[in-house]
Amino acid sequence: MTSTAVDPATRPSRPTPPAASVRTRVVVPLAFADGYGTEAEVFTFTGLVDGREHLALGLGDWRAAVDRTFGAPLVRPHSECLTGDVFGSLRCDCGPQLREAVERIAEAGGFLLYLRQEGRGIGLYAKLDAYALQDTGLDTYQANTALGRGEDERDYTPAAQMLHALGTDRIALLSNNPDKAAQLDALGVRVTERVHTGVHLSPANARYLAAKVAHTHHTLDLPVTG
């Protein structure tokens, strides 16, 4: 497991988000196309600041992980990607990251936060508009800004609210994205370590992954080209 420690002194402060609460919980058996299966306790919430229908999936022995005196539950905030998560698009690495995260969190105990922030927060139609611009030569971030949007508009305040509602204010963060760690730390969720996901590289997403490293300093060990 590759991980990075987080220095608390580097965290900027943000206002404490308002409290959210668990609305519904239900057990859902999960099965993936490769044969892997597990069981998740799926939570819905009230009081999330953006009013969207975000979900938390409790995987493995998440209760014990939350109650540990030492250590923390393994958590991945995963932004919705209809094209990758559902249809298996090869233009990104979202589907493989989702599949990897479910198994790793089930083994360690923790939560998958499924956040309704398609296209780095710009929405599904705008994401497909950005795809069209990428086909003309722009990278994924340049395409968003060409549409008059931010490179990444995601706000992890609802993720922090969900975690607090689930009884944890410290996590091991399963992500290659330093912005997730910075935002959650600033929102009162202590990131005790950053645990890196695998590198799901293919010919179709190589340029996309390289842009993540260049623009937003994702921790991805990509082969050197040139």
N, C-alpha and C positions, 0 to 999 in steps of 0.2 A: 504494500500500500504506500503510495507516494503522498506525502503531506507536507504542508507548510505551516509553521507556527505563525500566529498573528500577534503583533505587538500592540497591546492595549493603548499605549501612548500615542499611536498614530491615528486613533479614531476621532473624527470630527463629531461634534454633538448635534443631535437633532431633537426636536420636541418629542416627548413620549407620546406615542400614538394612543388614541382612545381605546378603551377595552372593547374587545369583541367577545362573543360567547358561542359555545357549541350549540347548534340548532338541531341537528339530527346526526345520529351515527348508525351505520348499518354495515354488516359483514358481507363482503363481496369476494367470491372466489375468482382468481385471475388465471388465465391461461394464455400463453404466447405461442406464436406460430412455430417456434423451434421446439416446443414440447415442455418448456419450463412452466411451472405453475406454482402459485402460492395463494395465500388468503390475505386480504386487506380489510382493515376496519376503516370505512370511508366516513369522513366528517364533513358536514356543512356548517355554515356559520351565520350569525347575525351580527350587525354592527361593523362590517368591514367598510373602510373609508371610501372605497371607490364603487361600492354597490354591486360589484361583479360576483358571479357564482364560482368562486375559487373553491377547491377541494383540498383536503389533507387525507392522505392514505397512511394509516398506521400499519407498519410492516414489521414482521418478526416480533420479538418480545419488546415492543416499544415502551411498555409501562416500566419494565425493569431498567431500560436505558434512560428513561426520564428520571427515575428515582436514584440512580447511581450517585454515590458520594463523590467518586472520582470518575472522570470521563464524561461523555455527553452523547446523546442520541445522534446517529448519523442522519443528516437531513439534506435533501436535494430540492431546492426551489426550481421547478421545471416549467418553463413558459410553454404554453400551448403551441403546438405546430401541427395543424391539421394535415398539411401535405406530407410531413415527415412521420408524425406519430401514427397516423391512420392509413395513409396511402403509400407509405414507404418511399417517398421521394428521396432521391440520391443527391439532391442539390445541397443538402445540409447533413448534419450528423445528429439531428434531434431524436429520430426514432431509435437508433442504436444507443444513444445516451439514456433514453427513457428505459429501454430494456435492461441495460446494465445496472441502472440505478435501482430498479425494483429488486433485483436479485441481491445486490450488495447491501441494501438497506434491510432486506428481510433477514440476511445473515447476521447483521450487526445489531438490529433493533433501532427503529427510528421512523422518520416520516418522509414521504414524497409529497411535496406541495405542488399541486397542479394548478398553475396560475393562468388565468384567461387573459394573456398578454400576447396575442398573436403578432408575429412580425416585429418583435422587439417593441411592442406596444402600439404599433400603427394600424393594426387590424388586417384581416385576411385579404380584402380587396386591394388595399394599398400595398400589401406585401407582394401580391401578384403583379401589381403595377411596377414595383421595384424589380421583380424578376425580369420584366420586359426591358427595363433599363439596363440591367446586368447583361442581357443578351447583346447590348450595343457596346459593351466594354467597361461599364462602371462596376466597381465592387459593391458588396452588399451595403456598406455604410454610405458610400458616395450616392448610391441609388436612393436611399432614404432621404438624404439631404437635398437631392435634386427634386424630390417631390415636396419640398418645403417642410419636411419633418426632421426631428432630431435623429442623430445616429442611433441612439438607443433611448427610447422614452419609458422604459420600464421603471416602476416605482415599487420597491419591496416593502412598503408600509403594510399592506395586507398580509404579507408573509410573516412579518413580525407580530402582527395582531393574532394570527392563527397560532403561532408557536406559544405566545403567552397564554392564549385560551386553552391550549393543550397542556399547560403546566410546565413549560420549560423556558428558561431564559439563557441557556447555553447550548451550543450545538457543535458538532463536527460537521463542517460544510463540505458536501460532495459537489464540487464545481471547479472548473478551470477559470472562472470569471472573477477577477478581483473586485469588480464593482458590487457583486452580490455580498461579498464579505464586508466591504466598506459600508454599504447601506445598512445591513443588518446590525453590525456593531454600533453604528450611530443611532439605531432605533432601539437600543437596549437589549439586543440579543447577542450575548458574548460568543464570538466564533473562537473556540478553543484551538482549532486547527482547520486548515484547508486540505481536504483530501481530493486528489486529482482523479478525474475520470480517465478512461482509456482514450486513445487517439483513434477515432473511427474514420480513417482516411480512405478515400476512393478517388479515381480519376475525375469523377463528377463533382466532388466537393473540395478538391485540393485548393483551389483559388479562394473559396469561401473560408476555409480554415486558416489560410495564410493571412487573410484580411482580419480575422479575429486577433491574431497575434500582433499584427502591425498597428491596428487601430486601438484596440482595447486591452492589449497586453495579456491575453489569455495564456495560460500555462499549457502550451502544447508543444511537444517535442516532434517537430516536423522535419522530414529530410531536407537537406540543403539542395536547392536546385540552381541551375545556371550554367 
